[in-house]
Structures are given as C-alpha cells and as structure tokens.
Amino acid sequence: MNAPAGLPPLPTVADVEGAASRLRGVAVRTPLLESPLLNEKLGGRLLVKAEPLQLTGSFKFRGAYNRISRLSAEERSRGVVAFSSGNHAQGTAYAAKICNTPAVIVMPADAPAIKIANTRAYGAEVVLYDRYREDREAIGNRYARDRGMTLVPPFNDPYIISGQGTVGLEILMQCAERDIIPDAVLAPASGGGLISGISLAVKSRLPECSVHCGEPDRFDDIALSLQAGEIRSHDGKGQTFCDALMAPHPGDITFGVMARNLSSSLTATDAEVETAMATAFHYLKLVVEPGGAVALAAVLNGKIPCANRTVVAVASGGNVDSALYSAIISRTPPV
C-alpha cells in the first residue's frame, strides 16, 4: 500500500486481488444483468451488477469478511464492533458469525426494520441510537475501548476498501467473458468504500474507462470534496430515503483513492431513485433498495450518456422494507 504526502497508506489493486483470493468460495459472484428491451430504450448497452444477490443482501459482506478474517485468534476472542444504518451492520454480523467472533453493531433507531431484524438474526448484539442527537462513532469507540473489541469501519479502512473492490474485479472478468469493454462504470457512494475499491480494479486494467459515483441529491459530499480538492461535508442540507448513503463526508483513505481515479460524482433525487427501483424490478426482476439504486438512476436520467456506449451500473443492495418497496413499485412506472 502507498500514499501521497499527507495521506495514510492507500490500498492498491494488488490488495484488491488479495481480497478476491480470500473471498473466493465465501462470497457470491453476483451476476451482471442486462435487458434487451431496456437497452433498446436507452440506445446503448446497460449492464447492472446485482449486489442485492450477495450474502446479507449487499456488497458490504465483502469488505467486512476481508477485514474480520484477518484478525488474530486473540482479537477474534474479544469480538468486533461496527456502526451502520444497516448493510454494513448485516455484513459485519454475518462475517463475524462465520469467523466465530462476537459482534456489537451500533445502529440508528430509525433504520429499516428489516436491517435491524436481520442483524440480530445473524447473532450480533444491536445497540440502537438517535442519529440526530448521538454520535455513533463515539458509541462504537466506547465499546472498542471498554471491551477490547476491534472496530470494523464502514468504509475508511484499506481492508474494507479492498474487499469492496472485488466487485470491480468481477465486473472486469464478466465483461471479458462476453467480449465487452465498458465505457463507464458507476456505483452508489456514501463514504466511498465501494467506489474507491472498484476504481482501483477498473483503472488498473482499463485506464480509459471512466469511473463515477452516485449520491443522493443534497448529500453530495463526495462531489463537493472532488471539486474542492479536499474533504468536504454535505452538512445535512436536506432529507433522503436513501438511508444507506448518509455519511457526512468521505474518509481520508477513500478520498485519497477517489481523488486519483473518479471522473465525477453524480446526484439523483428520491423521485429519480424510485424510477430506478421500478425499472430494475420491471426489466431485470431485481429488488433494489433506495441507496442501492442511485447509480442506476444517474444512468436512466442521462447524467451519464448511454447511447451507443456500454455502461455498467452497480446495484449495491436490496435490503428494503417490504411495505415501502411495494408502495414504490405500485405507484412508480419504469422508464
């Protein structure tokens, strides 16, 4: 791992390849889906990486397992602690279970009920907090200090980033198997663990392929950071139902990778995300949660041109409450 002056060590594509070896036979190699009818509408080729079909319903299992599986026997005996609105919570809880280590997960009390229930079902101790009045990092750090647990960050960790980057390696392999050279790759982003890892894989092998992330409207801390050349916060300027994408700012490690590799960060409104969810259901038969559909929304709304091009959009998770999902699909037409 290396880094420019002033930044912590940054992961490299070699670290992503190492994570792929560790995850082989453990994580699911999720499919790369497409619809001829949707391609016809878009005038190009859209491929969707289906991470809702990953273990625990999102890409987060990849990074959590890559991190936890590297702990020593003594560290595993003391356990791990994580803070998350739900997908990292579930990924960490299940990775801890199969690595035979206790887990405490700090979750916002208003997280989707399915995410809280699943995290508990994987055997983790769930600690709920008020996201508007309490500091989740302070709570997590307290458990790490008092119980001697290892903190498993949601994104700003080289092993987490490298694990998430295996999504990018799979995209490259699946495209090569079909003689496809993508013009652009997009993924949803909150703190940037997924897209920074993907960018390491993609830019190492296809340097001409542009890499972009998608953020909820007015939660555009990565866009602000890239524009400023330094880490910026979105300052909570609005509201979004994309609960998985509400980190206030990127980490120093993720920003270091993204600043080198990303062409842009694009935003999508909640209404655009609903259309993307309905489109994924209609054309691909894929259940995608709000935060998981932001990159797809950016493509469908023309923020990345698809006509006469090949674009890959990552659908990053599918953990959505059934009542909310049913309501969205019922009222929202696909593109």
C-alpha positions in Angstrom: 0.0 0.0 0.0 1.2 3.5 -0.8 0.1 7.1 -0.4 1.0 10.6 -1.5 2.3 13.0 1.1 -0.2 13.9 3.8 -2.4 10.8 3.3 -2.5 7.5 5.1 -1.4 4.3 3.2 -3.8 3.7 0.3 -4.8 0.3 -0.9 -3.7 -0.8 -4.4 -5.1 -3.2 -7.0 -2.8 -5.9 -5.5 -4.7 -5.6 -2.2 -8.0 -6.0 -4.1 -6.6 -9.1 -5.8 -5.6 -10.4 -2.4 -9.1 -9.8 -1.1 -10.5 -11.7 -4.1 -8.4 -14.7 -3.1 -9.6 -14.5 0.5 -13.3 -14.2 -0.6 -13.1 -17.0 -3.2 -15.6 -19.7 -2.3 -17.1 -17.5 0.5 -18.8 -14.5 -1.2 -21.2 -14.9 -4.1 -20.0 -14.0 -7.6 -23.1 -11.9 -8.4 -24.4 -11.7 -11.9 -24.1 -8.9 -14.4 -27.6 -8.4 -15.7 -29.0 -6.7 -18.8 -32.3 -6.3 -20.6 -32.6 -6.1 -24.4 -35.8 -4.1 -24.0 -34.1 -1.6 -21.7 -31.1 -1.4 -23.9 -33.3 -0.5 -26.8 -34.9 2.3 -24.8 -31.5 3.7 -23.8 -29.9 3.3 -27.3 -26.9 1.6 -25.7 -25.9 -1.2 -23.5 -26.5 -1.1 -19.8 -25.2 -3.8 -17.5 -26.3 -4.0 -13.9 -24.1 -5.7 -11.3 -26.6 -7.3 -8.9 -25.2 -7.0 -5.4 -28.6 -7.4 -3.8 -27.9 -11.1 -4.5 -24.7 -11.0 -2.4 -24.7 -12.7 1.1 -26.6 -10.4 3.5 -28.2 -8.6 0.6 -25.4 -6.1 -0.3 -21.8 -5.7 -1.2 -20.9 -4.9 2.4 -20.2 -8.5 3.3 -17.2 -8.5 1.0 -15.3 -5.8 2.9 -16.4 -7.0 6.4 -15.2 -10.5 5.7 -11.9 -9.4 4.3 -11.3 -7.3 7.5 -12.5 -9.8 10.1 -11.0 -12.9 8.6 -7.6 -11.3 9.1 -7.9 -10.9 12.9 -5.7 -12.9 15.2 -7.2 -15.6 17.4 -6.9 -13.3 20.4 -8.6 -10.5 18.6 -11.4 -12.7 17.5 -12.0 -13.9 21.1 -12.6 -10.2 22.1 -15.0 -9.6 19.2 -15.7 -6.8 16.8 -17.8 -3.6 16.9 -19.3 -1.7 13.9 -21.7 1.3 13.3 -24.0 1.3 10.4 -27.5 2.1 9.2 -27.9 -1.5 8.1 -26.0 -3.0 5.3 -22.5 -2.8 6.9 -24.3 -4.0 10.1 -25.6 -7.1 8.4 -22.3 -7.8 6.5 -20.3 -7.4 9.7 -22.7 -9.5 11.8 -22.6 -12.4 9.3 -18.8 -12.2 8.7 -18.3 -12.3 12.5 -20.6 -15.3 12.8 -18.7 -17.4 10.2 -15.4 -16.2 11.7 -16.7 -17.3 15.1 -16.2 -13.9 16.8 -18.8 -11.9 18.9 -20.2 -8.7 17.3 -21.7 -5.5 18.6 -23.5 -3.3 16.0 -24.4 0.3 16.7 -27.5 1.2 14.5 -29.8 4.2 14.2 -33.1 3.5 15.8 -34.9 4.6 12.6 -33.0 2.2 10.4 -35.3 0.0 8.2 -36.8 -2.7 10.4 -35.6 -5.5 8.1 -32.0 -4.4 8.6 -32.2 -4.3 12.4 -34.0 -7.7 12.4 -31.5 -9.4 10.1 -28.5 -8.0 12.0 -29.9 -9.6 15.2 -30.7 -12.8 13.4 -27.0 -13.1 12.4 -26.3 -13.3 16.1 -25.0 -9.7 16.7 -25.8 -7.6 19.8 -27.6 -4.5 18.4 -27.2 -1.1 20.2 -29.7 1.5 18.9 -29.0 5.3 18.9 -30.6 8.5 17.8 -28.8 9.5 14.6 -29.8 13.2 15.1 -28.6 13.6 18.7 -26.0 10.9 19.3 -22.6 10.2 17.8 -22.4 6.6 16.5 -18.6 6.7 16.3 -18.3 7.7 19.9 -20.6 4.9 20.9 -18.6 2.4 18.8 -15.3 3.6 20.1 -16.6 3.2 23.7 -17.4 -0.4 23.1 -14.0 -0.9 21.4 -12.2 0.7 24.5 -14.3 -0.9 27.2 -14.5 -4.5 25.8 -11.3 -4.5 23.8 -13.2 -5.1 20.6 -11.8 -4.4 17.1 -13.6 -1.6 15.3 -14.7 -2.6 11.8 -15.2 0.7 10.0 -17.9 1.0 7.3 -15.6 2.4 4.6 -12.4 4.1 5.7 -10.1 1.1 6.1 -7.8 -0.4 3.5 -9.1 -4.0 4.0 -12.7 -2.8 3.7 -11.9 -0.9 0.5 -10.0 -3.9 -0.9 -12.9 -6.2 -0.2 -15.4 -4.0 -1.8 -13.1 -3.6 -4.8 -13.7 -7.3 -5.7 -17.0 -6.0 -7.2 -14.8 -4.2 -9.8 -12.7 -7.3 -10.5 -15.8 -9.3 -11.1 -17.2 -6.7 -13.4 -14.0 -6.8 -15.5 -13.9 -10.6 -15.6 -17.6 -10.9 -16.5 -17.2 -8.2 -19.3 -14.2 -10.0 -20.7 -16.1 -13.3 -20.8 -18.6 -11.6 -23.1 -16.1 -9.6 -25.1 -17.3 -6.3 -23.7 -15.2 -3.3 -23.0 -17.2 -0.9 -20.8 -17.0 2.9 -21.4 -18.1 3.8 -17.9 -18.6 2.2 -14.5 -20.8 3.7 -11.8 -21.7 2.7 -8.2 -23.6 4.3 -5.3 -21.4 6.1 -2.7 -21.7 7.2 0.9 -18.3 7.2 2.5 -16.7 5.9 -0.7 -15.6 2.4 0.2 -17.3 0.6 -2.7 -16.5 3.1 -5.5 -12.9 3.6 -4.4 -12.3 -0.1 -4.4 -14.0 -0.5 -7.7 -11.9 2.3 -9.2 -8.7 0.6 -8.2 -9.7 -2.5 -10.1 -11.1 -0.8 -13.2 -8.5 1.9 -13.7 -5.6 -0.6 -13.3 -6.9 -2.7 -16.3 -9.0 -0.3 -18.3 -7.5 3.2 -17.8 -9.6 4.7 -20.5 -12.9 3.6 -18.8 -14.4 6.4 -16.7 -15.4 5.7 -13.1 -18.2 7.7 -11.4 -20.2 7.5 -8.2 -23.8 8.3 -7.4 -25.0 10.2 -4.4 -28.5 11.3 -3.2 -29.4 14.9 -4.0 -28.1 17.3 -1.4 -26.0 14.5 0.2 -23.2 15.2 -2.3 -20.2 15.3 0.0 -18.0 13.4 -2.5 -18.9 15.8 -5.3 -18.1 18.7 -3.1 -14.8 17.1 -2.0 -13.7 16.3 -5.5 -14.5 19.9 -6.6 -12.6 21.4 -3.7 -9.6 19.0 -3.8 -10.1 18.3 -0.1 -12.6 16.6 2.2 -15.9 18.5 2.5 -19.2 17.7 4.2 -22.7 17.9 2.8 -23.8 19.5 6.2 -27.1 17.7 6.2 -28.8 20.1 3.8 -31.8 18.0 3.1 -33.6 14.7 3.5 -33.4 11.5 1.6 -34.9 8.0 1.9 -31.5 6.6 0.7 -30.7 5.6 4.3 -27.5 3.7 3.3 -26.0 6.9 1.7 -26.0 9.4 4.5 -22.3 9.6 5.7 -21.5 13.3 6.2 -18.1 13.1 4.4 -15.7 10.7 2.8 -12.8 9.3 4.7 -9.2 10.3 4.2 -8.3 6.9 2.7 -11.4 6.7 0.4 -10.9 10.3 -0.7 -7.3 9.7 -1.5 -8.3 6.9 -3.8 -11.3 8.7 -5.3 -9.3 11.9 -6.0 -7.0 9.9 -8.2 -9.5 7.7 -10.0 -13.0 9.2 -10.2 -14.2 11.3 -13.2 -17.2 12.7 -11.3 -19.9 12.2 -8.7 -23.5 12.5 -9.9 -26.6 13.0 -7.8 -30.2 11.7 -8.0 -33.4 12.8 -6.4 -35.6 10.5 -4.4 -38.1 10.5 -7.3 -35.4 9.5 -9.8 -34.3 6.7 -7.4 -37.9 5.4 -7.2 -38.0 5.2 -11.0 -34.7 3.3 -11.0 -36.1 0.9 -8.4 -39.2 0.3 -10.6 -37.1 -0.1 -13.7 -34.8 -2.7 -12.0 -37.9 -4.6 -11.0 -39.7 -4.4 -14.3 -36.8 -5.2 -16.7 -34.4 -7.2 -14.5 -36.7 -8.7 -11.9 -34.2 -7.3 -9.3 -35.2 -5.9 -5.9 -33.0 -2.8 -5.2 -33.2 -0.7 -2.1 -33.2 3.2 -2.4 -29.5 3.7 -1.7 -28.6 0.8 -4.0 -30.4 2.4 -7.0 -28.7 5.8 -7.1 -26.1 4.9 -9.8 -28.7 3.3 -11.9 -30.9 6.4 -11.5 -28.0 8.5 -12.8 -27.8 6.4 -16.0 -31.5 6.4 -16.6 -31.7 10.2 -16.3 -29.0 10.8 -18.8 -26.4 12.1 -16.3 -24.0 9.5 -17.9 -24.7 9.1 -21.6 -25.6 5.5 -22.6 -26.4 5.9 -26.2 -24.0 4.0 -28.4 -21.9 3.1 -25.4 -21.6 0.4 -22.8 -22.2 1.4 -19.2 -22.0 -0.7 -16.0 -24.1 0.4 -13.0 -23.7 -1.3 -9.7 -27.0 -2.0 -7.8 -25.3 -2.1 -4.4 -28.0 -3.6 -2.1 -31.6 -4.9 -1.8 -32.4 -4.6 1.9 -35.6 -2.6 1.8 -38.8 -2.9 3.9 -41.5 -4.8 2.0 -44.2 -2.2 2.6 -42.0 0.7 1.3 -40.9 -1.3 -1.7 -44.4 -2.4 -2.5 -45.6 1.2 -2.4 -42.8 2.4 -4.6 -43.3 -0.3 -7.2 -47.1 0.2 -7.2 -47.0 3.9 -7.8 -43.9 4.4 -10.0 -43.7 3.5 -13.7 -40.4 2.3 -15.1 -38.6 4.3 -17.8 
